[in-house]
Amino acid sequence: MVPPTAVADAVGTPVAPAIKDPVKDTILTPRFYTTDFDAMAAMDLQPNEAELEAICEEFRKDYNRHHFVRNGEFEGAADKLDPETRKVFVEFLEQSCTSEFSGFLLYKELSRRIKDKNPLLAECFAHMARDEARHAGFLNKAMGDFGLQLDLGFLTANKSYTFFKPKFIFYATYLSEKIGYWRYIAIFRHLQKNPESKIFPIFNFFENWCQDENRHGDFFDALMKAQPDTVRGFQARLWCRFFLLAVFATMYVRDVARKEFYEALGLDAREYDKLVIAKTNETSARVFPVVLNVEHPKFYERLERLVTNNNHLAEADSSSAPAPIKVLRKLPYWLANGAEMAKLFLMAPIRSEQFQPAVR
């Protein structure tokens, strides 16, 4: 059997995968984060310590310790994909691996920096770093089946890091974990019903995988409840709206741009995202004071305008025009995107205590 981190050349000799250059950073690519470690270490967990301890005990059990083990189904699976499907699938693996690895780096550094001052919090972050490293490694090995892998050490040293205050880390990572849960489980359930669309064996692992994401989200839910200012008051309502919108809009524009990947799975990217957005919005109502009115008829109209503007931006980027001309061509679409995002943000939200899930 060919090792999972290698491919075979024409005479069957294993060849090490090529190191893939990371994609150019854009507003749609995964971010790497850092934060105020001293402020995180000083957090008082007492208001919700019992729930956090219970979640930590769940982490200690490590339910997926023996789950992410490659089997014979992976052998030769990459060779069965046509060139276009291979291309979009590798893009999916790269985006997913980068996202999981960014979570690993943040959680690992948090655990290391706060362990002496806040041991319970540090232990929780250490367990989540373990999970994210496992996910990233599994995805990177899958990329190896296609002859490419990411240099995760290079990413660590060369990616730019975005600084977020702790409460912004809570909002962003909570939504990232919960939306990850709904993304993975929606694909898994779809492929259960349509096994002929399962283009690669990695999807067999998505049911257990999404449970890791769900537990991580529950941890941030409990952590925000231990810091009630993050989910109470006028400012909290504004920030929750902002992060919900930023996460939903980014996902929608990115997924529609790579709709061919979802088509390869027998999914419509727009309908898939609408389901994931609705479910994540519903889940967020359990902790956020407000959620978005994603059933408003203007909500997806405005997201579609973002998609159209993003297509024009991509066309300008790919042109052979000089850089200053590209900027001038892109400026109207940047402004239009800003206006659409402002309109989306100003749409009346729904108070969580009044939220009624839509029937789907």
Helices and strands as residue ranges (DSSP letters): E 7-8, E 14-15, E 18-20, E 32-34, H 37-41, G 46-48, H 49-61, G 72-74, G 78-80, H 83-114, H 119-144, E 148-150, H 152-158, E 161-163, H 166-193, G 195-197, G 201-205, H 206-226, G 228-230, H 234-257, H 259-264, H 269-284, E 290-291, H 297-318, H 323-346, E 350-351, G 352-354
